[in-house]
């Protein structure tokens, strides 16, 4: 940043001007907050996405000529994804964007506009590769895409919770494991971390009001950070940032931020960070 001084009489005016290397040249800009999702159709050019949350419309744009490419309707775009092109992404972004159906194009993760579930969409052809929807379920948490049974093929694992708000002890919890038919090589280049030295539990209760408990465990001595983020990725609360020995731990969040102010109802992410690894889970604050 350059400062330009102009002296008129006894008054000094200071103007600021952006200064940067001429190797950085603005190529284009658009009056929308687009998100880059990588090269979906494998043509060598990445795509940007815009999501209209009011009307459940997801629009994809060409990263080279900025033209409209595809439109997906009646589904909720879930940007908690990552791909081989991503160098930096939110720690809670964990659903891999890969080629699930073998057509050379990568599919993306959506949620139903009604009910809860997981939908893997071929956005190029506007077809669903996988769909699981249940309007009785309260929460769906993607767990992993991994070879969980050692057969060399990937399994899609997620768990669901059906809450009974009148009788919390009668909540229905289930875990689903689906074979994908993909070999483990499909994940190469997708930045999936090696087995972790910790476990982050789903908070309980969830949804919650006024407080909820977050439990985690470590298999070795680690420097641990536990933080709360809102749906836009802004830090809300930081609990700890220090070394812990192996063992089981918990923190209780009372719905307040770092300044002691109560936050509004909505979706939040709690994140556990240890060394080079991070994991986060979604929770709902209801008032």
Backbone torsions as a table, in degrees:
resi	resn	phi	psi	omega
1	UNK	NA	121.6	178.8
2	UNK	-92.8	142.3	174.7
3	UNK	-107.7	131.4	-179.8
4	UNK	-115.0	120.0	-177.7
5	UNK	-99.8	129.3	174.1
6	UNK	-124.9	120.4	-176.8
7	UNK	-105.2	120.7	176.5
8	UNK	-124.3	108.0	-175.7
9	UNK	63.3	-126.0	179.3
10	UNK	-98.6	7.1	-177.9
11	UNK	-104.5	130.7	178.2
12	UNK	-108.9	120.1	176.0
13	UNK	-99.0	132.5	179.4
14	UNK	-116.1	120.7	177.8
15	UNK	-111.6	144.0	178.8
16	UNK	-109.9	138.5	179.7
17	UNK	-134.2	133.2	177.8
18	UNK	-62.0	137.0	179.3
19	UNK	-131.4	127.3	179.8
20	UNK	-156.5	162.6	-178.4
21	UNK	-61.2	143.0	179.9
22	UNK	-69.9	-4.6	175.6
23	UNK	-72.6	-17.4	178.3
24	UNK	-97.0	109.3	-177.0
25	UNK	-122.0	127.2	178.7
26	UNK	-61.9	122.4	-179.5
27	UNK	-92.0	-44.5	177.7
28	UNK	-165.5	160.9	174.7
29	UNK	-146.1	157.2	-177.9
30	UNK	-142.1	146.2	-175.5
31	UNK	-83.8	46.6	176.0
32	UNK	-142.2	149.9	176.2
33	UNK	-87.8	86.2	-176.5
34	UNK	-88.9	153.2	178.4
35	UNK	-116.9	134.2	179.9
36	UNK	-82.1	130.9	-178.1
37	UNK	-120.7	11.1	178.0
38	UNK	87.5	-175.0	-178.7
39	UNK	-87.2	96.2	-174.5
40	UNK	-73.2	-44.5	-173.4
41	UNK	-95.9	4.9	174.0
42	UNK	71.4	23.9	-179.3
43	UNK	-93.6	6.1	179.2
44	UNK	89.1	-2.7	179.3
45	UNK	-122.5	130.5	-178.9
46	UNK	-75.2	166.8	179.0
47	UNK	-120.7	150.5	172.7
48	UNK	-110.9	152.7	-177.6
49	UNK	-128.3	142.9	174.1
50	UNK	-125.1	129.7	-177.6
51	UNK	-116.1	123.1	175.5
52	UNK	-94.1	98.5	-174.2
53	UNK	-71.5	-21.2	-180.0
54	UNK	-73.8	-34.0	-175.6
55	UNK	-115.0	5.0	179.7
56	UNK	56.2	49.1	179.3
57	UNK	-120.1	126.3	177.9
58	UNK	-113.8	125.1	-176.3
59	UNK	-118.8	132.6	-179.5
60	UNK	-109.3	137.8	-178.4
61	UNK	-122.4	145.8	176.6
62	UNK	-69.3	131.9	-177.9
63	UNK	-76.0	-7.5	-178.4
64	UNK	-102.2	-51.9	-178.6
65	UNK	-106.6	-2.3	173.5
66	UNK	69.4	12.5	-179.7
67	UNK	-77.4	155.3	174.6
68	UNK	-65.3	133.7	179.5
69	UNK	-112.3	-52.6	-177.1
70	UNK	-143.3	155.3	175.5
71	UNK	-133.7	128.6	177.4
72	UNK	-115.0	130.1	-177.5
73	UNK	-118.7	162.5	173.9
74	UNK	61.2	26.6	175.3
75	UNK	-140.2	154.2	178.5
76	UNK	-95.9	118.5	177.9
77	UNK	-72.0	128.8	178.8
78	UNK	-106.7	111.5	-177.2
79	UNK	-88.2	13.3	174.8
80	UNK	-82.2	60.7	-176.8
81	UNK	-128.7	167.0	169.8
82	UNK	-148.2	159.7	-177.5
83	UNK	-142.4	176.3	-175.5
84	UNK	-64.8	-19.9	-179.5
85	UNK	-83.6	-13.9	-173.1
86	UNK	-78.9	123.9	174.6
87	UNK	-96.0	-37.7	178.9
88	UNK	-133.1	133.2	178.7
89	UNK	-151.6	157.7	178.3
90	UNK	-55.4	144.5	-176.5
91	UNK	-62.5	-24.9	179.8
92	UNK	-86.0	-1.0	174.7
93	UNK	-77.3	113.5	-170.1
94	UNK	-142.1	-5.0	-178.3
95	UNK	-88.6	114.3	-173.4
96	UNK	-69.8	133.3	174.4
97	UNK	-93.9	101.6	-178.2
98	UNK	-137.2	179.0	179.2
99	UNK	-86.2	98.3	-177.0
100	UNK	-81.4	-32.1	-174.2
101	UNK	-104.3	6.1	172.4
102	UNK	74.8	21.3	-179.7
103	UNK	-97.6	7.7	179.4
104	UNK	84.5	3.6	179.9
105	UNK	-124.3	145.3	-176.5
106	UNK	-87.8	144.7	179.3
107	UNK	-103.5	157.4	-177.2
108	UNK	-118.7	162.1	-175.8
109	UNK	-96.2	125.5	175.8
110	UNK	-124.6	167.6	173.2
111	UNK	-122.8	152.7	179.5
112	UNK	-69.0	149.7	177.0
113	UNK	-76.4	-19.3	176.2
114	UNK	-127.6	128.8	-177.6
115	UNK	83.7	-170.0	178.3
116	UNK	-121.9	151.8	178.5
117	UNK	166.0	-171.3	178.4
118	UNK	-127.1	129.5	176.3
119	UNK	-130.0	121.9	174.9
120	UNK	-101.1	119.0	-169.2
121	UNK	-113.7	131.4	167.1
122	UNK	-81.1	95.5	-172.3
123	UNK	-70.5	-24.4	179.7
124	UNK	-66.6	-41.8	-178.1
125	UNK	-103.9	-0.1	179.8
126	UNK	54.5	49.5	177.2
127	UNK	-129.9	154.4	179.0
128	UNK	-90.9	124.8	175.6
129	UNK	-82.5	-35.7	178.2
130	UNK	-147.3	139.4	178.8
131	UNK	-146.4	126.2	173.5
132	UNK	-137.8	114.2	-175.2
133	UNK	-134.1	137.3	178.2
134	UNK	-145.0	119.4	-177.8
135	UNK	-80.9	-1.4	176.8
136	UNK	-93.8	-13.4	-176.2
137	UNK	-82.1	140.7	178.9
138	UNK	-91.2	-39.8	-175.4
139	UNK	-139.6	137.1	172.0
140	UNK	-123.6	124.2	179.7
141	UNK	-117.6	119.4	172.9
142	UNK	-70.0	126.7	-177.5
143	UNK	-96.6	-55.2	-176.9
144	UNK	-168.0	159.9	165.7
145	UNK	-122.1	102.0	-169.5
146	UNK	-156.9	164.9	174.8
147	UNK	-83.8	85.6	-173.0
148	UNK	-79.7	-21.7	-177.6
149	UNK	-110.9	7.0	173.9
150	UNK	72.7	21.7	-179.1
151	UNK	-95.7	6.2	179.2
152	UNK	84.8	-0.8	178.7
153	UNK	-116.8	155.2	-176.8
154	UNK	-85.6	139.5	173.3
155	UNK	-114.5	140.2	175.1
156	UNK	-92.8	120.7	-175.3
157	UNK	-120.7	127.6	173.1
158	UNK	-147.0	160.2	-179.9
159	UNK	-128.1	154.2	-176.4
160	UNK	-127.8	154.0	175.7
161	UNK	-132.4	127.0	173.2
162	UNK	-109.5	107.0	-173.6
163	UNK	-83.3	141.7	168.3
164	UNK	-112.0	100.2	-171.7
165	UNK	-68.7	-21.8	177.8
166	UNK	-82.1	-31.3	-179.6
167	UNK	-134.2	82.7	-175.3
168	UNK	-56.3	-29.6	-179.0
169	UNK	-69.5	-12.7	-179.4
170	UNK	-101.9	18.1	175.6
171	UNK	-59.3	145.5	-179.5
172	UNK	-104.9	116.7	179.7
173	UNK	-112.1	134.4	178.4
174	UNK	-139.4	152.7	173.4
175	UNK	-123.1	133.5	-178.9
176	UNK	-115.9	135.7	177.0
177	UNK	-124.8	115.9	-179.5
178	UNK	-112.7	133.4	171.5
179	UNK	-75.2	135.4	-178.2
180	UNK	-101.1	-16.8	-175.3
181	UNK	79.6	0.9	179.2
182	UNK	-94.3	143.8	174.1
183	UNK	-83.1	166.2	-177.6
184	UNK	-64.6	-19.6	179.6
185	UNK	-67.0	-16.5	179.8
186	UNK	-65.3	-19.4	-178.5
187	UNK	-91.9	-3.6	-177.3
188	UNK	-61.1	132.0	180.0
189	UNK	84.8	4.1	-177.8
190	UNK	-102.0	15.5	171.4
191	UNK	59.9	30.2	177.2
192	UNK	-80.6	129.2	-171.2
193	UNK	-75.6	159.4	176.0
194	UNK	-71.7	169.0	-178.7
195	UNK	-49.8	136.0	-172.1
196	UNK	-91.6	157.3	-178.2
197	UNK	-98.9	28.3	179.6
198	UNK	-154.3	168.6	173.2
199	UNK	-138.2	129.3	178.3
200	UNK	-108.0	121.3	-178.3
201	UNK	-87.2	158.4	171.8
202	UNK	-68.8	135.0	179.9
203	UNK	-61.6	154.3	179.5
204	UNK	-143.6	134.0	-5.2
205	UNK	-75.4	164.7	178.2
206	UNK	-154.2	116.5	0.6
207	UNK	-62.3	164.2	-175.2
208	UNK	-141.4	159.1	173.1
209	UNK	-172.6	119.0	9.9
210	UNK	-99.4	-11.7	-173.5
211	UNK	-137.2	159.5	178.2
212	UNK	-143.8	155.9	-178.1
213	UNK	-107.9	132.7	178.5
214	UNK	-114.0	119.0	-178.4
215	UNK	-111.5	145.2	175.9
216	UNK	-150.2	159.4	-179.6
217	UNK	-135.4	150.8	-179.8
218	UNK	-123.1	140.9	176.7
219	UNK	-96.3	-7.3	178.1
220	UNK	-153.2	170.5	178.3
221	UNK	-66.8	127.0	-176.2
222	UNK	-143.3	151.6	166.9
223	UNK	-83.4	123.8	-170.4
224	UNK	-119.2	138.7	171.7
225	UNK	-127.1	131.6	175.9
226	UNK	-121.6	122.1	-174.9
227	UNK	-137.2	157.8	176.4
228	UNK	-114.9	134.5	177.5
229	UNK	-124.9	151.3	173.5
230	UNK	-86.3	-179.0	-174.3
231	UNK	-66.0	-18.6	178.4
232	UNK	-90.7	-1.3	179.1
233	UNK	91.5	6.2	179.6
234	UNK	-81.6	137.4	179.1
235	UNK	-66.3	129.2	178.9
236	UNK	-105.9	-45.7	-175.0
237	UNK	-150.0	134.0	173.0
238	UNK	-116.2	122.8	-176.7
239	UNK	-87.8	-58.0	-173.4
240	UNK	-140.0	158.1	174.3
241	UNK	-158.1	76.9	-174.6
242	UNK	-158.2	173.3	-179.4
243	UNK	-80.2	141.3	175.3
244	UNK	-132.0	148.3	173.6
245	UNK	-79.4	167.1	176.9
246	UNK	-58.4	140.8	-179.4
247	UNK	153.4	-173.3	-179.7
248	UNK	-108.7	138.4	-176.0
249	UNK	-138.5	166.2	175.6
250	UNK	-152.3	152.1	171.8
251	UNK	-129.7	153.3	179.2
252	UNK	-116.8	125.8	177.8
253	UNK	-105.4	126.5	-178.1
254	UNK	-98.8	15.6	177.5
255	UNK	79.4	21.5	178.8
256	UNK	-113.5	158.1	180.0
257	UNK	-93.4	-170.6	-177.8
258	UNK	-65.0	-16.9	-179.3
259	UNK	-99.4	6.2	-179.9
260	UNK	81.5	7.8	-179.6
261	UNK	-89.0	138.8	177.7
262	UNK	-71.5	135.5	-179.7
263	UNK	-92.9	166.5	-176.7
264	UNK	-81.9	166.8	176.4
265	UNK	-62.8	153.5	177.2
266	UNK	146.9	-171.0	-179.6
267	UNK	-90.1	137.0	177.3
268	UNK	-135.1	159.1	177.4
269	UNK	-119.9	130.2	172.7
270	UNK	-105.1	132.8	-170.7
271	UNK	-121.5	131.5	173.1
272	UNK	-107.9	125.4	-179.7
273	UNK	-122.2	128.6	176.9
274	UNK	-136.3	114.4	179.5
275	UNK	60.5	-122.0	-178.2
276	UNK	-91.5	0.3	-174.1
277	UNK	-113.0	150.4	177.7
278	UNK	-147.8	147.0	176.0
279	UNK	-143.5	146.0	179.6
280	UNK	-140.5	155.6	177.6
281	UNK	-135.3	155.4	-176.4
282	UNK	-91.7	143.3	175.1
283	UNK	-141.5	159.5	-175.5
284	UNK	-121.7	125.4	174.3
285	UNK	-99.8	120.2	179.2
286	UNK	-114.6	134.8	177.5
287	UNK	-125.3	NA	NA
